Amino acid sequence: MIQLSQRLQTVAHYISTGHRVADIGSDHAMLPVYLVQQKICPFAIAGELNEGPWQAATKQIAHANLSSTIEARRGNGLEVIAPHEVDSITICGMGGALISTILEEGYKQGKLEGVTELVLQPNVGEDAVRAWLTEHDWALMDETILEEDGKIYEVLHAKKIAGAKEWNKQLFSVDELSFPYAEPIREALALRMGPYLLKKQGDILHKKWLAEIEKLDYIIASLSQSELSQTKAKLAAVKQDQQLIREVLKWLYTDRH
Ligand code: SAM
């Protein structure tokens, strides 16, 4: 039986039992093998763009003796699936911009028809993924943030449900945290930091954004050395952003407790 990292286990945990799944950018096909071995999924596709990882996926599936229930298919993004062929799609371990591009291209090709569940794990740029989900009326159902081997990961679970637009509107705009900001700023913060993660207020979220403040310190120090007016504008924007993150963390982790 295959052992998954905590990150991929979190992804697996969100997959609805009985769903046929396509894992896009599957690399060694660890996730589909696990899902089929654990009898969570009756059938899976491991999609891979590149030859090396596609071969690794093929070997892993053969080694697990699952070639009849898991297919390794080589291709770009969702082009490896046909409409209505799977119920769930996972895309993990890539940047949020690439995940959104894969979803957008697949959507335009009709590949999301019949798909009712997405589990997405962007390594960076989570806001791009949340924005894509809300723009395409995928209801964001839950989010998990976790730390493994010194890295912090976010996992997003979305479903195609009736009333998704209203669900997301409520989720992203309702002021449950009583933030002292106007709605557009609250929405932008929720897209960036995660509406569920903000509500859960865990230590890992705190750690992630404290590290972001530190990263911005380096950027500020570097930009401060320039006299160019363009750089000065950028510097002011970065300082404002850093101040906003500081305020949000203070609100969540100090003032309200
Ligand atoms: N999903 C696995 C995980 O989370 O452990 C592997 C992540 S690995 C960092 C990213 C994989 O995505 C690579 O194997 C890469 O070849 C594949 N990939 C990148 N762009 C892709 C695309 N457009 N379509 C399919 N696979 C892609």
Residues whose N, C-alpha, C, O or C-beta is under 5 A from the ligand:
A	BS01	SAM	I24 G25 S26 D27 G47 E48 L49 N50 P53 G75 N76 G77 C92 G93
